[in-house]
């Protein structure tokens, strides 16, 4: 996929065209449809979930409680949860689209906007109320993740990140056998 960045004509007969490659970054899954976008949410193509293959360079985004309203190639994907979806795109970019991010599950429900980042090592990072300071929360969670040298804990625990009422961000390792509650 390419974007034409400039077209310049030089006389008498030279045409210079500048192009930039658009990279598949996210595959947004809604029902049986999959929407492949670049990092900004610009739709590159629509396909069927059954045709998807595992690609470590593309982050899968699963939607719950969010409907795709409009999907036109060359335009941004439009959903009923754009604030949460595009916030998740920004969170992924903030952690450098993390080589370790396998997927993101977004859940929009009354009083709840949850983003769960699944890493290739198996750790789930639960970002509660992801539309409020989501980028700060995911940076704090990945900083905690990167500090940990204990592979056992990375394999057996998850991270919960919340914004406290005083404005501080709390990052906690949780045992997977515990239920995460608000």
C-alpha positions in Angstrom: 0.0 0.0 0.0 1.3 3.4 -0.9 0.5 7.0 -0.3 1.4 9.6 -2.9 3.1 12.4 -0.9 3.9 14.8 -3.7 3.7 15.2 -7.5 6.1 17.6 -9.1 6.4 18.4 -12.8 9.7 19.8 -14.2 9.8 21.1 -17.7 10.1 20.0 -20.3 9.1 16.3 -19.6 9.9 15.1 -16.1 7.3 14.1 -13.6 8.5 13.3 -10.0 6.2 11.4 -7.7 7.0 11.0 -4.0 5.5 7.9 -2.3 5.3 6.6 1.3 4.6 3.0 2.1 1.6 2.4 4.3 2.2 -0.5 6.6 -0.4 -3.0 7.9 -0.4 -2.4 11.6 -3.7 -3.5 13.1 -6.4 -6.0 12.1 -9.6 -5.0 13.7 -11.9 -8.0 14.1 -15.7 -7.5 14.3 -17.9 -10.6 13.8 -16.8 -12.4 10.7 -15.1 -9.3 9.2 -11.5 -8.2 9.6 -10.4 -4.6 8.8 -6.7 -4.1 8.1 -5.5 -0.6 9.0 -2.3 1.3 9.2 -1.3 2.8 12.6 -3.6 5.8 12.2 -6.7 3.7 11.7 -6.8 4.3 7.9 -8.5 1.3 6.4 -6.3 -0.5 3.9 -8.6 -3.4 3.1 -11.5 -5.4 4.5 -11.4 -9.2 4.5 -12.9 -12.2 6.2 -11.7 -13.5 9.6 -11.3 -17.0 8.0 -8.6 -15.7 5.7 -6.4 -14.2 8.4 -3.0 -15.7 9.1 -0.7 -15.0 12.1 1.6 -12.1 11.4 3.8 -10.9 14.2 4.0 -7.5 12.6 0.2 -6.9 12.8 -1.6 -6.4 16.1 -5.1 -8.1 16.3 -7.8 -5.9 17.9 -10.9 -7.7 19.1 -14.1 -5.7 19.7 -16.8 -6.3 22.2 -19.7 -3.9 22.5 -18.3 -1.9 19.5 -19.8 -2.0 16.1 -18.2 -1.0 12.8 -20.3 1.7 11.3 -18.4 2.5 8.1 -15.5 0.8 6.4 -14.2 2.4 3.2 -10.7 1.8 2.0 -8.6 4.9 2.1 -10.6 6.4 4.9 -10.5 6.0 8.7 -12.5 3.1 10.1 -15.6 4.4 11.8 -17.0 2.6 14.8 -19.5 3.1 17.7 -16.5 3.1 20.0 -14.0 5.3 18.2 -12.7 7.0 21.3 -11.7 3.6 22.8 -10.5 2.1 19.4 -8.4 5.1 18.5 -7.2 5.4 22.1 -5.9 1.8 21.9 -4.1 2.7 18.6 -2.4 5.6 20.4 -1.6 3.4 23.4 0.1 0.8 21.1 2.0 3.6 19.4 3.1 5.0 22.7 4.9 1.7 23.5 6.4 1.6 20.1 3.7 -0.7 18.8 5.5 -3.2 21.0 7.1 -6.1 19.4 5.6 -8.0 22.3 2.0 -7.0 21.7 0.0 -9.9 20.2 -3.5 -8.6 20.5 -5.7 -6.0 22.1 -9.2 -6.8 23.3 -11.5 -3.7 23.7 -14.7 -3.9 25.7 -17.2 -1.0 25.7 -20.1 -1.3 28.1 -22.0 1.2 30.2 -19.6 2.6 32.8 -16.7 0.5 31.4 -14.0 1.0 28.7 -11.5 -1.8 29.1 -8.4 -2.4 26.9 -6.6 -5.7 27.5 -3.2 -5.9 25.8 -2.0 -9.6 25.4 1.8 -10.0 25.1 3.6 -12.8 23.3 5.0 -13.9 26.6 1.4 -14.5 27.9 1.0 -11.5 30.2 -2.3 -9.6 29.9 -2.2 -5.9 30.7 -5.7 -4.8 31.9 -6.1 -1.0 31.4 -9.3 0.0 33.2 -11.1 3.1 31.9 -8.7 3.2 28.9 -10.0 6.4 27.4 -8.8 8.4 30.4 -5.0 8.8 30.3 -4.7 5.5 28.5 -1.3 6.3 27.0 0.1 7.2 30.4 -1.4 4.0 31.9 0.0 1.7 29.2 3.5 3.3 29.4 3.5 2.8 33.2 2.4 -0.9 32.7 5.1 -1.6 30.1 7.7 0.1 32.3 6.8 -2.3 35.1 6.8 -5.2 32.6 10.3 -4.3 31.4 11.7 -4.0 34.9 10.7 -7.5 35.9 13.4 -10.1 35.5 11.3 -12.9 36.8 10.2 -15.0 33.8 8.0 -17.2 36.1 6.0 -14.1 37.1 5.7 -13.0 33.5 4.4 -16.4 32.5 1.9 -16.7 35.4 0.7 -13.2 36.3 -1.0 -10.3 34.7 -0.8 -6.6 35.1 -3.7 -4.3 36.2 -3.3 -0.6 35.7 -5.8 2.0 37.1 -6.0 5.7 37.6 -6.5 6.5 41.3 -8.7 9.4 42.4 -5.7 11.5 43.3 -4.4 11.3 39.7 -1.7 8.7 40.3 -1.4 5.6 38.2 -1.2 2.3 40.1 0.3 -0.7 38.3 -0.2 -4.1 40.1 0.9 -7.6 39.2 -2.0 -9.9 39.7 -2.2 -13.7 40.0 -4.2 -15.1 37.1 -6.2 -17.2 39.4 -7.7 -14.1 41.0 -10.6 -12.3 39.4 -9.9 -8.7 38.4 -12.6 -6.5 40.0 -13.1 -2.8 39.8 
